[in-house]
Amino acid sequence: MISNELLPINVAGEWRLGGGDVYESLYPATGEPIARLKAASLADVEEAIERAHHAFKTSGWAQKLPHERASVLHRVAALIREQAEDLAQKQRLDNGKPINETRALVASAAGTFQFFAAALETLEDTITPSRGPFVTMSVHEPMGLVAAITPWNSPIASEAQKLAPALAAGNAVVVKPAEVTPLMALELARICEEAGVPLGLVSVLPGKGSVIGDAITKHPLVKRVSFTGGTTTGKHIAHIAADKMMPVSLELGGKSPTMVLEDADLDHAVAGVLYGIFSSSGESCIAGSRLFVARGIYDEFVTRLAEAAKLLRVGDPASERTQMGPLITAKHRESIERYVALGVSEGAHIRTGGVRPHGEGRDNGYFYTPTILEGLTNSARTTQEEIFGPVLVAMPFDSEEKLIEEANDSVYALAAGVWSRDFKRAWRLGRAVQAGTVWVNTYKQFSVSTPFGGWRDSGLGREKGREGIFQYMEQKSMYWGTNEQPLPWSK
Ligand code: NAD
């Protein structure tokens, strides 16, 4: 247990018990509670938003020069690094990811603050080519109060990805973390406060998405929502945004294709495909969950993959040797089991996995074995729907034309992988596949300097990259008249 006390939430800088229900964070590896908090109520939402709006107008944050705001964000990065081990251990308890992974997420959160601090200091507004007796400029202004709504699968990293550019842009931010993983957002708010972000600019309002998230999204003082989560929720938010004429960015689901060609380096491809689907227990929007392998090497490749999947170390997230931890909740594991059963009813053969592992301290946690299904077509529901777990559907392909057609035959278009030694073919496929991110001879690697987002049902807008700050700003054009004469109107 991290604490026996009920944890406070953050209502525009005030740490206090929320007015909503008591939430327990359970350690997915054992099912035991590790923290309890009183979630936000609708009254807390209203108060946080009113006060954050006031803080935006009066704190002077938006008026600070870029290098002044940047120095505070650099301090946030430094504090995250100083407290990295403690944060990584808390996140392991909050969502059950293996410790090596939560350490990487904490490092990524620090890197994100550092990157956006640097981007902020070096960002340039533009003087555009003038077409008259005036100087024309394009500048950017902060929006005011913006909201960040995040899922449970990579807490500190996804929250930093929104908080850092939103604060860099000069805004106040209300964060609504996922119900089951509220701790990291609260930690980030504490660190922002410690680093010198003015009080009231950051709020963290844990609670039920359909109540608290919905109220935040609909609030007239909220000028933008940056959402990461499921496609159904994302579409709901997009409807609200349309009514308010509010910009949104939506980072949604995926069912990403990975393509292994005959000439691929099979050692690299086996390791990459395994990592692509089974790391994070497959609870990853970019999981490479549809595998297409050239028919000539299909049997050899899937045999090697299945052997390697059986050897993956599934277990205690506290151990540095663990590769796959538990799933987030018992309910989520049941949903994955239903998908595997659906796959079987659609004609799948379970090549490996498909069961709960037992023993070695895993009996009370929500563990599931890495699972490979064969014998399904690309149009099967199991192949098309996002399972969000360690389930890979493997299929052979015969021609490049058919491969591209099937890889693109999905409502999702978030990511894709190509494994080939032939760089011309890899280039052709990489350009032809429809996806926000394509990895060639690697998978699930990230750089905060490179934009990320999806097409179609995988989302709208991009996060990360220098331009990421502009997502949280309004663009303004300015015309400076330089003519010595009045406009001809007065003649
Ligand atoms: P979810 O959509 O159920 O919840 C995401 C967040 O939205 C949570 O904080 C939730 O409380 C909130 N929410 C729920 N209903 C809401 C409403 N009506 N109004 C406002 N907020 C609401 O998703 P999840 O189960 O937490 O996360 C899994 C999903 O997230 C998967 O589909 C996964 O692919 C996606 N995801 C996408 C990315 C990406 O970058 N594209 C990254 C991680 C996860």
Residues whose N, C-alpha, C, O or C-beta is under 5 A from the ligand:
A	BS01	NAD	I149 T150 P151 W152 K176 P177 A178 E179 G207 K208 G209 S210 G213 D214 T228 G229 G230 T231 T233 E251 L252 G253 G254 S284 C285 S458
